[in-house]
Amino acid sequence: MRIVIDPGHGGSDPGAVCGNLREADLTLKLAKLMVEKVAPPATIILTRREDQDVSLSERVRIANYHNADLFLSLHFNAGGGRGFESYVYPSAPPLTRYYRQILHAAATGFLLPQGTRDRGGKEAPFYVLRYTRMPAVLLECLFLDHPEDARLLSQDGFLEALATAIAQGISVLRREKELLRKFLG
């Protein structure tokens, strides 16, 4: 399985910022931790490996060029909420919605016992979800401007545990894909 992980924002676009928490830094750290956690034979491609500008069209180009099986865009939220939510494009096919369901369940399985809120699966016409040619899911992993979410994000080991949870979801997807391949011949 080939997975493109997109650490949202970067470079001149820090994304959400609250105190010492910057979305671009958190997404990159989470993505790098996921590279360590996703077991072979999966191939992981990052849209960026440092704090640099990468346009939305370039992120899509990378995913489409590598003919990925999954595009996973990582983000952190702000703006007066709390918790975790996941997105697919409004006209996403059933397979994409199924992938989102698996990844959402994996993340919330870790996050809910931490006292966070499950804001559910949602739809949005985000550029990276619309123009990628493979199942594409965008995760909004907590709110930087909510005191409890920010406290969790500041704890040692929290992002590593979140990366492990999402990587476990990817392992489920990989097993499911192999089962489908064997079943369908």
Secondary structure, DSSP 4 states (H G I P E B T S, - for coil): -EEEEEE--BTTB--SEETTEEHHHHHHHHHHHHHHHSPTT-EEEES-SSS----HHHHHHHHHHTT-SEEEEEEEE-SS--SEEEEE-TT--HHHHHHHHHHHHHHHHHHGGGT--EEEEEE---HHHHH-SS-EEEEEEEETTSHHHHHHHHSTTHHHHHHHHHHHHHHHHHHHHHHHHHHH-
